[in-house]
Amino acid sequence: MERVLIDGVPVFWARGPEPLTAALLFGCGGRDETFRTIGITHLVEHLTMGSLPRVHHDRNASVDLDVTIFTATGRPDQVVTFLDGVCRTLADLPTDRIDKEAGVLTAEGGNYTDPTSAALYSQRLGVQGAGLAPWAGPGYDRLSAEQVRAHAARFFVAGNAALVLTGPPPADLRLPLPPGPRPEHLLPEPMPTAGPVWFEHVVAEVGVSLLGTGGPVWAQGMEVLSERLEQIARHTHGLSYEVGGDVVPLDRDRRIFTLTVDAREGQEAEVAGLLWTELRRMADEGPTGAELADRCEAARELADDPRAVEPELLDAAVRELFGMAYQDPATRLAQRSRVTPEEVRAAFREALSTAQLVVPCGVAPDLPGLAEGGCRRDRQEPTGRVFRPPLLAKVLTKDARGLRLILTDDGVALRDPDGDVHRIRFSEVVGVEEDGAGRTVFGLHGCQVPVDPELFKGAEAAVRAVDAAVPAALRYRRSELVNLD
């Protein structure tokens, strides 16, 4: 692997299968947004790709939680033209196309990661960083040209870019990106939990997240756990088809790992039980030496595959963007081979108390040792002005009788029909949706409180309090493109 600089951008290249493939990476993804600007990175990508002329060679772009990548495969001159067009467009985005691209993106849908991992990140981090992943936000039509330009000027600059090539850089290759430094990334701390928990969410799979570290011990351990779950849930019991997972960094050392398991309809509780049992077995017994050796052999075969050139280059580029040291495959394989079953067992034993397991709504699993979690809530109402549903609503529906909206000195709270109280302090508000006379307040910890005169008699006073307390930059009109309920 070679590393050179072109126009201040690090370029990593090695000879791989022809034709030439290029990938221009930026250290910017969904976790660099806010609730108010959810989707803005995807919009920048669409504005860029949508402005390029039509071609007949392969090209694409993608955004995940960490990086945005523009790729092209073709003759060297085609790749050079593509990269030049991407860079020049990012320097002067066609923001007059925002309305059209907002509609396209709404139709496209899509996620920065799988929905089950997204729910686990949000439960772990709140509505920030990677925890934004399951949220729709205000909608693409509520992103302004000024917000888009500011986002691009911060993140889509030469100091936050890296290029990989599966061949030597063409002599005429230029990367005319706007100048700018590598930005600081928000790295939120996980919210505290009292031991392992399970919670319900609007997901189709069962999943778990754990706090761990980078390096070979956790890489080996998560691969063994995934392999065990596939064997047991799919091949032994016939309850599942696929095991997946994801990982996001908390900082240079710490990681959030997720593991997801789909389930046959009606078997989610049993699959959750299998997942929890295997996780505890890993913490109690660890993997076998044979399992670790098998994972090492799988990594060795992957490294020897000629198609591994591009993924290896991408790994080096990502590590460059986030200030992490790159290690070549031989070094990584040597480190993996030295991992012992006891090291893996100790890592999982320490992390077991951080486990958060998610199941689809309505599933009631039997998980010994796991407490029920979910959004932050209480049973006691805070002191404040109380608003109740109109009398007619209370007569017509049982749920309305238990509803309470409470306006406190420092925020709002909702008592739901089950008696749980969801409280959002004004200092924790991440967004306020305006829908006519009503408001929906979104809190950092995942709660939503409707402040609506149609639901609560006299709530106009609460609406005025919300509007006065929450900065205008966090308020937005309800999207006209899609029903976000």
N, C-alpha and C positions, 0 to 999 in steps of 0.2 A: 504494500500500500504506500502510495506517495501523497505528500501534502505540499501544496503550493498556495500562494496568495494571488488572486486576480481582483483588482480594484478593491483591495482591502477585505475580500471575502475568502475564507479558507476553502480550498478545493481539495477533496480527497478522491484519488482515482487509483484504479487497478484494472488490469485487463480482464474482461469478462466476456461472456457470449455476445456475439454481434447480433444486430446492429447496436450502435451506441445508445446507451440510456443515460439520461441526466435527471437528477432530482435536486431541486433547489429548496432547501429547508429554511424555515424561520422558527425561532424559539418562541412560538406563540400558539396557544390553543384555547380550548373552552375554559380552562381554569384561570385564564388571564382576563376573563370578562367579569362583569358584575351582574346582579339580578336585572338592573336597569338596562344593561347592554347585551343580554343573552342573545347569541346568534350573530354578533357583529363580526367575528372573525370569519365565519362562513360567508357572510355578505361581502366582505373584502375579497375573499377568494372568488366568489361568483362575479363580482364586478370586473375583476381582472380577467378571468377566463372568458367571460362573455364579450369582452372587447377585442379579443384576438381574432385575426382573420381565419376563415375556415381552411383546414388543411386535411390531408389524407393520411398522414402518419399518426401513430399513437401519441396521445397526450392526455393528461388528466390532472386533477388536483384533489387534495383531501385535507380535512381538518380533524384532529382528534383532541384529546384533553391537553396535550403538551405541545404539539407541533403542527405547522401547516406546510404541506409539501406540494410543489408543482413539478410534474414529471413529463418527460417526452422521450420517445424512442424513434430513431430514424437515422438518416445520413447526418454526418457532422454539420453540414450547412443548415439542415433543418433544425437541429438541436440549437445551434447558435442563434438562429432567427427566433425560435421560441423563447429562449432565455432572455434575449434582448427585449422582446415584446412584453414579457412578464415584468421585468425590472422597470421599464419605462412606464408601464401602466400603473404600477404601484406608486411611482413617483407623482402621478397625476391621475388619480382615480376618477372615472366618469360617474360622479355622484348624481348626475341627472338621470341615471338609470335605476336609482334606488327603488322607485315605486314598482317598476317592472320586475326587477330581480326579487323584491320582497314577495311578490305573488308567486314566482317560480319556486322560491325556497319554501314557502308555505305548502305548496303542492308537493314538493319533494319530501318534506318531513326529514327523517334521519336523526341520528344521535351521535354524540361525540364518543360514546362507549355503549356497551350493551345495557339495556334497561335495568337489569338486576344489579350489576355493578354500580350503575348510576345511583340507585336507591341506597345502596350500602355506603357510598361515598357521602351522600347527603346526610344520612343518619350519623355518620362519623364526624363530619366537618361543619354541618349546618349549610346554609344557603350562601356559600362562598367557595372560591377555589374549585376543586374537583366536585364539591358538593352541589354546584350549580347544575350538574349533568342531567338530572331528571326533570328540571323545571323548564317550562315553556317561555317564561318571562313575558314582557309586554307585547311581543310580536315584532316581526321584521318591519312592519309599516310604522313602528314607533321609534325607529332608529333614524336620527337626523343626519344630514350631510356633514354637519360639524362634528358629530360624534364619530362618524366613520373616518373622516380625515384625521382626527386626533388619534384614533386607534392605529391607523396605518402609520402615522408619523412617529409613533412610539415604538411599534413592534416590527414593522416591515422596512427595516433599514439595514445597511451594510453590516453594522456591528452586531446584528442579531440574525445573520444569515450564514449558511454553509452550503456548499455544492458538492455533490458526488457525481462521478463519471465512471462508466465501465470501459474506460479507454483513456488515452492521453488527451489533455485539453486541446481543442482545435486552436490553431495559431491566432485566428481572428476572434476568439471568444472574449466578449466583454460583459460586465455585470454592472450596468449603470443604475445602481440603486441609490436612493437618497442616503446621505451620510447620517450617522446617528450611532449612539453608544448602545451596548447591550443593556436592556432594561432590567430593573429589579422585579422579581416575581413575588406576588403575594403567596406566602407559605403559611396558611392558617394552622393553628394547633388543633388537634382532635379535642372534641368536647369530652369532659370527664364522664366516666361511667363507673358504676359500682358492680364490677364483675361482669361475666358474660351474660348477654341478653338475646332475646329473640323479639321480632316485631313483624307486624303485617304491613304490606305495601301493595300498590297496584302494579304487580309484576306477574309474569307467567312462570317464572322458575323459582327454585330454591337457591339460596346463596349464603355465603358467609364471608366476612371480612376479618382480617387479623392485622395487628401492628407488628411489623418485623423490620429487618434491615436488608440492605443490599448485600450482594456477595454470594458465594457458592453454597453456603449452608442452607439459606432460605430457597435458593434456586432449586437445589436438589430436593429439599423437603416438600415444596409445593408440587413439584413434578411427581414425586412418589404418591402424595395424597391424591392428586388428580387421577393417576393411573389406578390406584386402588378403588376410587369411587366409580370409575368407568367399569372396572371388572365386576364390582359388587352390584351397582345399581342397574347396569345394562345387561351384563352377561349372566350373572347369577340369578337376579330377581326379575329381569325383564321389565323394569319400571321406568327406565330412562334411555335416552338415545345419546345425548351429548353432554360432556363436561367441558366447561370453559373457564375463563378467568381473566384477570387484568391486574395491573399494578400501577400505582402512581407514587411519585416521591413526596415525602413530607419535607425533607431537606437532603443534604448530600448523603446522609447515612440511613435515615429511616424511610420505610415504605409502608403503604397500605396495600395489602394483597387481598384479592377477591377470588373466590372459587364459586362457580355457578353450575347447577345441575338441573336439566329439564326433567319433567316428570309426566308420566301418563296421567290423563285427566282423572282426578279423584284419588291419586296416589301421592299427592304432594306432601302430606303429613308423614307418610312412611319414608319417602326420600329424605325429608328433613331429618328424620330419626337416624337414617343411615349416615348422612353427612356428619351429624353430631357425634355419632358413635365412632366413626373413623377418625375424626379430629381428636377426640379424647384418646383413642388408641395410639395415635401418633405421639401425643404428649406423654402417655404412660410407657409405651414400649419403644417408640421410635421406629425407623425403617430397618429392614434387614440389610446386611452387607450385600446380598445378591441384588436387592432392589436398587441400591446406590450404584452398584457396578453396571446394572442395566441402563440407568439414566446416563452414566458416563459414556457408555457405548453409543447411545442414541445421540448424544451431543457430538461425539467424534464423527459419526456418520454424517451428521448435518454439516459439520465443518469441512468435510472432505467433498461435499457435493459442489460441483462447479457452479451451480446456481446460487451458492451462498455468497458469491462476491458482492452482489448488490446489498443484501442485508448487512453484511459486515461493514461495508462503507457507510451505510445509513447509521449503524450503531456508533461508529467513530464520529460522524458528524453531529449526532444528537448529544453525545458526551461533550464534544467541543462547545456546543451551544449552552450547555448547563454546567460547565466547569467541572466535569467529572473526568477522571483519568481513564484512558482507553487501554485495554489489555488485548493482546492478540489471541487468537484461538488456542494456540499451544499453551499459553500461560493460563488461560481460563480452564482448559482441560486438566492441566496439572493441579490446579487448585481444587477442582471438583474431585479429582481422584484421591485427595487427602482428606475429604470430608468423612467423618466417622458417624455411625449410627447414634452414638451418645451426644455428639454435637447437635444433631438434628432434634433428637428427643428433648434436649435441654432448651433449645430455642422455642419449640412448640409448647413445652411445659410453661415457660415464662410468658408466652403470648396467649395462652388459653384464656386468661382472665380478660383479655381485650376482645374476645370473640363477639361478633354481632351477626346473628343469623336472621335472614329475612325469608318470609313465606308469603304466598299470595293471600289476598284478602279473603277472609272467611275460613281459612285453614287453621285448625287448632291442634298443633303438634304436641306430642308428649316428649318433652326434652328435659330429663332430669339434670338439675344443676344450672339451668338457664332461667333467669327471671324475665318477665315480660317488659319490654322496652317500648320504644315508639317516640312520638314527639313529646317534648317537655310539657307536662301538665301537672295540675294539682287538684285537690278536692275542696280547697277553701277559697271562697271568693275574696278578692282584695277589697279594701275600702275604697268607695268611690260612688259616683252617681250611677244608678241602675236604670236601664231601659229594658222594657218588656215588650213582647209582641202585642199587637192590638187584640182586644177582647175577642173579636170574631175568629181570629186565627187560633187562639187558645181553645175556643169552643170546637172548631172544626178538626184540629189535629192534636194528637197527644204529644208529639214532639215539641210543638210550640210552647206547651205549658212549662217545660223545663228550661227553655232558652232564656239567657240573660246576656245583655251587653253592659259592660261596666266601664265607665270612663274614670280613670284614676288620675292622680296628679302628674304621673309620668308616663302614661300610656293607655292602652285599651286591653280589655279581657273579654273572653266569651265563655259562658257556662253552657256546655252542650247538653243535649237531652239525657246523656248518661251520667251527668253530674260532674264531668271532668271540666276543669277550668284551664283555658289556654290564654296565656298572658303575653303581650308584646309591649315592651317599653319603647318609647319613642326613639331612644338611642339605639335600639336594635332593629328598627324598621329598614328593610332593604328595598321596598317598593310600595306604592299606593296606586291601585287602579281606580280611575274615576269612570263611573258608569252612570251618567245622568246625575241625580241627586245623591247617589250612593257611593260608597268607597269600600274597597277591599284592602286591608292592611296585611302585608306579608312581612313576617319576622325572620330574623337571622336563624332561629332554631327550627324553622320549618312550619310554624303555626300560621294560620290565616284567620283573620277576624273580619267578618262583614260589618260594616258600619253603614247601615242602610235604613232610611226612614220608612221604607216599605216593609221592612222586617221588624223594626223596633219603634214603637210610638215615641215621638219626641226626639228621635236620634239626630235631628238637624243640628242640635247643639254639639253632639259628638263629632259630626262631620266638620263643623267649624273648628273644633279643637284639633282634629287631625290635620286639617289644612294649615292651621297656624303653626303647628309643632313640627311638621315634616317638611324638609327643604323641597323647594319646587323641582329641583333636579331629580328627585325620586318619585315624583308624581307623573302620571301619564294617563291619557284617555284610552279606554278599552279598544283593543284591536278591531278593525273593521274587516279583517281578512278571515278570521277563524273564531269559532266559539272556543274559548280557552277554559271553560268550566272543567 
